[in-house]
Amino acid sequence: MIHAVQLVLLLLLLSVSLLAAVAKKLQTPYPIVLVIAGLLLGFVPSMPRVELEPDIVFLVVLPLLLYAAAWSLPGAISLATS
């Protein structure tokens, strides 16, 4: 049986995939779309509370997002080749 937190994490993973596709179609950097969706998702009253340690967010999640977003910048290729 799937617990509520596991179900929420699975749904969040699926929604990230869909939002990344939407961001690509809108030609918008996906971290911006993810932040907006996260803010909107925070206002849903029936969502169970998922707590993360700040150290995990700052040491694991944030660097990966920034690294991936840096490669999607328009000037990233010219900076890497010069």
N, C-alpha and C positions, 0 to 999 in steps of 0.2 A: 504494500500500500504506500502511495506517495504522500509524504507529509506536506503540509501547507507551504512551508518555506521552500522545500524542493520544487514544488509546483510553481511558486512565484519566480524562483531563479530560472527555471526552464522557460517560463513565459517571457521573462526579461531577456534571455538569450535570443529567443525567437524575435522579439520586438526589436532588438539591436540589429539583427540581420535585415529585417524589413526596413528599419529606419535608415540603415546604410544604403540600401537600394534606392530609397526615396531621395536621400541626399545626393546620390550620384545623378539621379534623373533631374533634380532641381539645380544641379551644378553648384551645390553648397557644401562647404566642408562638413563632414559628418560629425565631428565633435560638437559643432554648434547645434545641429539637429538633435543630437543625443542629450545635450544639456536642456534644450527647450522641452523635449519629451519627458525628461526626468523631472523638470519642474512641474509640468502638467500632471505627471503620474503621482507626484507628492500630494496632490490635492484630492486624490481618490480616497474616500473615507473607508472603504471596505478592504483596502490592502493591508495584509499583515505587516507588522513592523520588522524590518530587516536591519540589524545594526552591524556596522563594520568598524573595525579598529582604525583610527586615523593613520596609524603607522602603515597599515597595509595599503590604504588608499594612496598615501604620499610616496611610498617606496615601490609599489608594484603597479597600480592602476594608472596613476597620473603620468609617470614617465613613458609608459607604453602608448598612451593616448597622444602625448606631445610628440613622441618620435614619429608615430604614424602620420600625425597631422603635418609635421614639418616636411615630410616627403611629398605631401599633396599640395604644398604651396606652389604658386606659379613660378617663382624664382628659384626653387630648390634645385632644379636640374642645372641651371646656369651657375649656381654657387658651387655645386659639387664638381663641375667639370673645369672650373677656372682655378 
